[in-house]
Amino acid sequence: MKDLHIEETTGTFLTPAVKLNATTGKCSMEGESFIENPQAFYAPIQEWIDTYIKEVKGQMEWDFRFLYLNSSSSKIMSTVFRTLKDYENEGGKLIINWHYPEDNTGLLEEGECFKLVSKLSINLIPYELAD
Protein backbone atom coordinates (compact mmCIF):
# COMPACT_ATOMS: atom_id res chain seq x y z
CA MET A 1 0.00 0.00 0.00
CA LYS A 2 1.28 3.44 -0.92
CA ASP A 3 1.24 6.69 1.01
CA LEU A 4 -1.07 9.43 -0.21
CA HIS A 5 0.08 13.03 -0.37
CA ILE A 6 -2.00 15.86 -1.78
CA GLU A 7 -0.60 19.37 -1.92
CA GLU A 8 -2.64 22.26 -0.55
CA THR A 9 -4.14 24.48 -3.26
CA THR A 10 -5.15 28.11 -3.12
CA GLY A 11 -7.08 30.32 -5.50
CA THR A 12 -10.81 30.46 -6.11
CA PHE A 13 -11.23 27.14 -4.34
CA LEU A 14 -9.06 25.90 -1.49
CA THR A 15 -8.00 22.36 -0.66
CA PRO A 16 -6.12 21.17 2.41
CA ALA A 17 -2.73 19.49 2.44
CA VAL A 18 -3.19 15.76 3.02
CA LYS A 19 -0.51 13.33 4.22
CA LEU A 20 -1.49 9.70 4.80
CA ASN A 21 1.35 7.35 5.75
CA ALA A 22 0.63 3.64 5.22
CA THR A 23 3.70 2.50 7.17
CA THR A 24 3.25 4.54 10.35
CA GLY A 25 -0.53 5.12 10.23
CA LYS A 26 0.09 8.83 10.78
CA CYS A 27 -2.40 10.93 8.85
CA SER A 28 -3.01 14.64 8.62
CA MET A 29 -5.19 17.17 6.89
CA GLU A 30 -4.27 20.81 7.22
CA GLY A 31 -5.48 24.07 5.76
CA GLU A 32 -8.74 25.23 4.27
CA SER A 33 -11.42 23.16 2.58
CA PHE A 34 -13.52 25.40 0.37
CA ILE A 35 -14.15 23.10 -2.56
CA GLU A 36 -16.68 23.17 -5.37
CA ASN A 37 -16.80 19.37 -5.63
CA PRO A 38 -15.62 17.90 -2.30
CA GLN A 39 -16.72 14.38 -3.28
CA ALA A 40 -14.09 14.34 -6.04
CA PHE A 41 -11.36 15.73 -3.77
CA TYR A 42 -12.08 13.45 -0.80
CA ALA A 43 -12.76 10.25 -2.82
CA PRO A 44 -9.06 9.18 -2.98
CA ILE A 45 -8.74 9.86 0.74
CA GLN A 46 -11.75 7.68 1.52
CA GLU A 47 -10.38 4.97 -0.79
CA TRP A 48 -7.01 5.12 0.97
CA ILE A 49 -8.71 4.76 4.37
CA ASP A 50 -10.79 1.80 3.14
CA THR A 51 -7.67 0.08 1.76
CA TYR A 52 -5.70 0.75 4.95
CA ILE A 53 -8.46 -0.77 7.04
CA LYS A 54 -8.59 -3.89 4.86
CA GLU A 55 -4.87 -4.40 4.22
CA VAL A 56 -2.84 -2.85 7.02
CA LYS A 57 -5.20 -2.88 10.02
CA GLY A 58 -2.72 -0.89 12.13
CA GLN A 59 -3.13 1.95 14.56
CA MET A 60 -4.02 5.24 12.92
CA GLU A 61 -3.21 8.65 14.33
CA TRP A 62 -5.06 11.54 12.71
CA ASP A 63 -4.27 15.23 13.04
CA PHE A 64 -6.90 17.57 11.61
CA ARG A 65 -5.82 21.21 11.51
CA PHE A 66 -8.37 23.05 9.44
CA LEU A 67 -8.60 26.80 9.22
CA TYR A 68 -11.93 26.60 7.42
CA LEU A 69 -14.42 23.94 6.30
CA ASN A 70 -17.35 24.82 4.08
CA SER A 71 -20.60 22.95 4.68
CA SER A 72 -20.14 20.48 1.83
CA SER A 73 -16.62 19.62 3.05
CA SER A 74 -17.99 19.17 6.56
CA LYS A 75 -20.53 16.64 5.29
CA ILE A 76 -17.77 14.64 3.62
CA MET A 77 -15.70 14.78 6.82
CA SER A 78 -18.67 13.27 8.65
CA THR A 79 -18.39 10.29 6.30
CA VAL A 80 -14.66 10.01 7.06
CA PHE A 81 -15.40 10.00 10.79
CA ARG A 82 -18.11 7.33 10.34
CA THR A 83 -15.60 5.12 8.51
CA LEU A 84 -13.08 5.61 11.32
CA LYS A 85 -15.73 4.78 13.93
CA ASP A 86 -16.60 1.57 12.06
CA TYR A 87 -12.89 0.69 12.11
CA GLU A 88 -12.73 1.35 15.84
CA ASN A 89 -15.85 -0.80 16.39
CA GLU A 90 -14.06 -3.65 14.60
CA GLY A 91 -11.10 -3.38 16.99
CA GLY A 92 -9.00 -0.81 15.14
CA LYS A 93 -6.94 1.53 17.27
CA LEU A 94 -7.30 5.27 16.67
CA ILE A 95 -5.94 8.53 18.01
CA ILE A 96 -7.76 11.55 16.62
CA ASN A 97 -6.63 15.11 17.27
CA TRP A 98 -8.75 18.07 16.20
CA HIS A 99 -6.54 21.16 16.31
CA TYR A 100 -8.30 24.52 16.14
CA PRO A 101 -7.13 28.12 16.45
CA GLU A 102 -7.83 29.11 20.06
CA ASP A 103 -9.80 32.16 18.94
CA ASN A 104 -11.98 30.23 16.44
CA THR A 105 -15.06 28.99 18.30
CA GLY A 106 -16.61 27.84 15.01
CA LEU A 107 -13.89 25.25 14.43
CA LEU A 108 -14.02 24.20 18.09
CA GLU A 109 -17.77 23.67 17.74
CA GLU A 110 -17.20 21.74 14.50
CA GLY A 111 -14.81 19.41 16.32
CA GLU A 112 -17.26 19.01 19.21
CA CYS A 113 -20.02 18.17 16.73
CA PHE A 114 -17.89 15.54 14.98
CA LYS A 115 -17.04 14.08 18.39
CA LEU A 116 -20.69 13.95 19.46
CA VAL A 117 -22.10 12.58 16.22
CA SER A 118 -19.33 10.03 15.52
CA LYS A 119 -19.00 8.92 19.16
CA LEU A 120 -15.23 8.88 18.63
CA SER A 121 -12.78 10.02 21.28
CA ILE A 122 -11.51 13.17 19.60
CA ASN A 123 -8.90 15.28 21.36
CA LEU A 124 -9.80 18.96 20.97
CA ILE A 125 -6.53 20.87 20.96
CA PRO A 126 -6.35 24.67 20.78
CA TYR A 127 -3.34 26.37 19.26
CA GLU A 128 -2.22 29.94 18.74
CA LEU A 129 -2.03 31.17 15.16
CA ALA A 130 1.38 32.52 14.19
CA ASP A 131 1.47 36.12 12.96
Short mmCIF file of the C-alpha atoms (twelve columns), coordinates in Angstrom:
data_MODEL
# 
_entry.id   MODEL 
# 
loop_
_atom_site.group_PDB 
_atom_site.id 
_atom_site.type_symbol 
_atom_site.label_atom_id 
_atom_site.label_alt_id 
_atom_site.label_comp_id 
_atom_site.label_asym_id 
_atom_site.label_seq_id 
_atom_site.Cartn_x 
_atom_site.Cartn_y 
_atom_site.Cartn_z 
_atom_site.pdbx_PDB_model_num 
ATOM 1   C CA . MET A 1   0.000   0.000  0.000  1 
ATOM 2   C CA . LYS A 2   1.278   3.443  -0.921 1 
ATOM 3   C CA . ASP A 3   1.244   6.695  1.014  1 
ATOM 4   C CA . LEU A 4   -1.073  9.432  -0.206 1 
ATOM 5   C CA . HIS A 5   0.084   13.031 -0.366 1 
ATOM 6   C CA . ILE A 6   -1.997  15.857 -1.778 1 
ATOM 7   C CA . GLU A 7   -0.604  19.368 -1.920 1 
ATOM 8   C CA . GLU A 8   -2.639  22.265 -0.555 1 
ATOM 9   C CA . THR A 9   -4.135  24.478 -3.257 1 
ATOM 10  C CA . THR A 10  -5.149  28.110 -3.121 1 
ATOM 11  C CA . GLY A 11  -7.076  30.319 -5.503 1 
ATOM 12  C CA . THR A 12  -10.806 30.461 -6.115 1 
ATOM 13  C CA . PHE A 13  -11.226 27.138 -4.345 1 
ATOM 14  C CA . LEU A 14  -9.060  25.905 -1.487 1 
ATOM 15  C CA . THR A 15  -8.004  22.364 -0.660 1 
ATOM 16  C CA . PRO A 16  -6.116  21.166 2.412  1 
ATOM 17  C CA . ALA A 17  -2.726  19.485 2.445  1 
ATOM 18  C CA . VAL A 18  -3.185  15.762 3.019  1 
ATOM 19  C CA . LYS A 19  -0.506  13.327 4.223  1 
ATOM 20  C CA . LEU A 20  -1.491  9.700  4.805  1 
ATOM 21  C CA . ASN A 21  1.350   7.346  5.748  1 
ATOM 22  C CA . ALA A 22  0.629   3.637  5.216  1 
ATOM 23  C CA . THR A 23  3.701   2.496  7.171  1 
ATOM 24  C CA . THR A 24  3.247   4.538  10.346 1 
ATOM 25  C CA . GLY A 25  -0.527  5.118  10.229 1 
ATOM 26  C CA . LYS A 26  0.093   8.831  10.783 1 
ATOM 27  C CA . CYS A 27  -2.398  10.930 8.853  1 
ATOM 28  C CA . SER A 28  -3.008  14.642 8.619  1 
ATOM 29  C CA . MET A 29  -5.193  17.171 6.885  1 
ATOM 30  C CA . GLU A 30  -4.266  20.809 7.217  1 
ATOM 31  C CA . GLY A 31  -5.476  24.069 5.758  1 
ATOM 32  C CA . GLU A 32  -8.741  25.226 4.275  1 
ATOM 33  C CA . SER A 33  -11.419 23.161 2.580  1 
ATOM 34  C CA . PHE A 34  -13.520 25.403 0.373  1 
ATOM 35  C CA . ILE A 35  -14.150 23.097 -2.558 1 
ATOM 36  C CA . GLU A 36  -16.681 23.173 -5.375 1 
ATOM 37  C CA . ASN A 37  -16.796 19.368 -5.626 1 
ATOM 38  C CA . PRO A 38  -15.625 17.901 -2.297 1 
ATOM 39  C CA . GLN A 39  -16.721 14.381 -3.284 1 
ATOM 40  C CA . ALA A 40  -14.086 14.338 -6.036 1 
ATOM 41  C CA . PHE A 41  -11.360 15.728 -3.770 1 
ATOM 42  C CA . TYR A 42  -12.075 13.452 -0.797 1 
ATOM 43  C CA . ALA A 43  -12.759 10.253 -2.821 1 
ATOM 44  C CA . PRO A 44  -9.063  9.183  -2.984 1 
ATOM 45  C CA . ILE A 45  -8.742  9.861  0.745  1 
ATOM 46  C CA . GLN A 46  -11.752 7.679  1.518  1 
ATOM 47  C CA . GLU A 47  -10.382 4.971  -0.795 1 
ATOM 48  C CA . TRP A 48  -7.011  5.116  0.974  1 
ATOM 49  C CA . ILE A 49  -8.709  4.755  4.371  1 
ATOM 50  C CA . ASP A 50  -10.789 1.801  3.138  1 
ATOM 51  C CA . THR A 51  -7.671  0.080  1.756  1 
ATOM 52  C CA . TYR A 52  -5.696  0.752  4.949  1 
ATOM 53  C CA . ILE A 53  -8.464  -0.767 7.044  1 
ATOM 54  C CA . LYS A 54  -8.585  -3.892 4.859  1 
ATOM 55  C CA . GLU A 55  -4.874  -4.401 4.219  1 
ATOM 56  C CA . VAL A 56  -2.843  -2.848 7.022  1 
ATOM 57  C CA . LYS A 57  -5.199  -2.883 10.025 1 
ATOM 58  C CA . GLY A 58  -2.723  -0.893 12.125 1 
ATOM 59  C CA . GLN A 59  -3.132  1.954  14.562 1 
ATOM 60  C CA . MET A 60  -4.016  5.237  12.922 1 
ATOM 61  C CA . GLU A 61  -3.213  8.652  14.331 1 
ATOM 62  C CA . TRP A 62  -5.062  11.543 12.705 1 
ATOM 63  C CA . ASP A 63  -4.275  15.230 13.035 1 
ATOM 64  C CA . PHE A 64  -6.900  17.567 11.613 1 
ATOM 65  C CA . ARG A 65  -5.824  21.211 11.511 1 
ATOM 66  C CA . PHE A 66  -8.375  23.052 9.438  1 
ATOM 67  C CA . LEU A 67  -8.597  26.804 9.221  1 
ATOM 68  C CA . TYR A 68  -11.929 26.599 7.416  1 
ATOM 69  C CA . LEU A 69  -14.421 23.941 6.298  1 
ATOM 70  C CA . ASN A 70  -17.346 24.821 4.079  1 
ATOM 71  C CA . SER A 71  -20.602 22.952 4.684  1 
ATOM 72  C CA . SER A 72  -20.145 20.477 1.828  1 
ATOM 73  C CA . SER A 73  -16.620 19.622 3.045  1 
ATOM 74  C CA . SER A 74  -17.989 19.174 6.561  1 
ATOM 75  C CA . LYS A 75  -20.530 16.641 5.285  1 
ATOM 76  C CA . ILE A 76  -17.766 14.637 3.615  1 
ATOM 77  C CA . MET A 77  -15.703 14.783 6.820  1 
ATOM 78  C CA . SER A 78  -18.673 13.271 8.655  1 
ATOM 79  C CA . THR A 79  -18.387 10.289 6.301  1 
ATOM 80  C CA . VAL A 80  -14.664 10.011 7.058  1 
ATOM 81  C CA . PHE A 81  -15.396 9.996  10.794 1 
ATOM 82  C CA . ARG A 82  -18.108 7.334  10.338 1 
ATOM 83  C CA . THR A 83  -15.601 5.124  8.512  1 
ATOM 84  C CA . LEU A 84  -13.078 5.611  11.317 1 
ATOM 85  C CA . LYS A 85  -15.734 4.778  13.927 1 
ATOM 86  C CA . ASP A 86  -16.601 1.571  12.059 1 
ATOM 87  C CA . TYR A 87  -12.890 0.692  12.111 1 
ATOM 88  C CA . GLU A 88  -12.734 1.347  15.843 1 
ATOM 89  C CA . ASN A 89  -15.847 -0.796 16.393 1 
ATOM 90  C CA . GLU A 90  -14.058 -3.655 14.602 1 
ATOM 91  C CA . GLY A 91  -11.098 -3.379 16.994 1 
ATOM 92  C CA . GLY A 92  -8.998  -0.811 15.143 1 
ATOM 93  C CA . LYS A 93  -6.937  1.534  17.274 1 
ATOM 94  C CA . LEU A 94  -7.299  5.271  16.665 1 
ATOM 95  C CA . ILE A 95  -5.942  8.526  18.007 1 
ATOM 96  C CA . ILE A 96  -7.758  11.549 16.624 1 
ATOM 97  C CA . ASN A 97  -6.634  15.109 17.266 1 
ATOM 98  C CA . TRP A 98  -8.754  18.072 16.196 1 
ATOM 99  C CA . HIS A 99  -6.535  21.162 16.306 1 
ATOM 100 C CA . TYR A 100 -8.299  24.515 16.141 1 
ATOM 101 C CA . PRO A 101 -7.131  28.118 16.453 1 
ATOM 102 C CA . GLU A 102 -7.827  29.112 20.059 1 
ATOM 103 C CA . ASP A 103 -9.800  32.161 18.936 1 
ATOM 104 C CA . ASN A 104 -11.981 30.232 16.441 1 
ATOM 105 C CA . THR A 105 -15.057 28.989 18.302 1 
ATOM 106 C CA . GLY A 106 -16.611 27.839 15.013 1 
ATOM 107 C CA . LEU A 107 -13.887 25.248 14.431 1 
ATOM 108 C CA . LEU A 108 -14.025 24.197 18.087 1 
ATOM 109 C CA . GLU A 109 -17.773 23.670 17.742 1 
ATOM 110 C CA . GLU A 110 -17.201 21.741 14.499 1 
ATOM 111 C CA . GLY A 111 -14.811 19.406 16.321 1 
ATOM 112 C CA . GLU A 112 -17.257 19.008 19.213 1 
ATOM 113 C CA . CYS A 113 -20.021 18.171 16.732 1 
ATOM 114 C CA . PHE A 114 -17.886 15.535 14.981 1 
ATOM 115 C CA . LYS A 115 -17.042 14.079 18.394 1 
ATOM 116 C CA . LEU A 116 -20.685 13.946 19.464 1 
ATOM 117 C CA . VAL A 117 -22.099 12.576 16.220 1 
ATOM 118 C CA . SER A 118 -19.330 10.027 15.522 1 
ATOM 119 C CA . LYS A 119 -18.995 8.915  19.157 1 
ATOM 120 C CA . LEU A 120 -15.228 8.881  18.634 1 
ATOM 121 C CA . SER A 121 -12.782 10.017 21.279 1 
ATOM 122 C CA . ILE A 122 -11.511 13.171 19.600 1 
ATOM 123 C CA . ASN A 123 -8.902  15.278 21.363 1 
ATOM 124 C CA . LEU A 124 -9.799  18.960 20.972 1 
ATOM 125 C CA . ILE A 125 -6.532  20.873 20.963 1 
ATOM 126 C CA . PRO A 126 -6.354  24.668 20.785 1 
ATOM 127 C CA . TYR A 127 -3.338  26.371 19.261 1 
ATOM 128 C CA . GLU A 128 -2.224  29.936 18.743 1 
ATOM 129 C CA . LEU A 129 -2.027  31.169 15.162 1 
ATOM 130 C CA . ALA A 130 1.377   32.522 14.192 1 
ATOM 131 C CA . ASP A 131 1.469   36.120 12.962 1 
# 
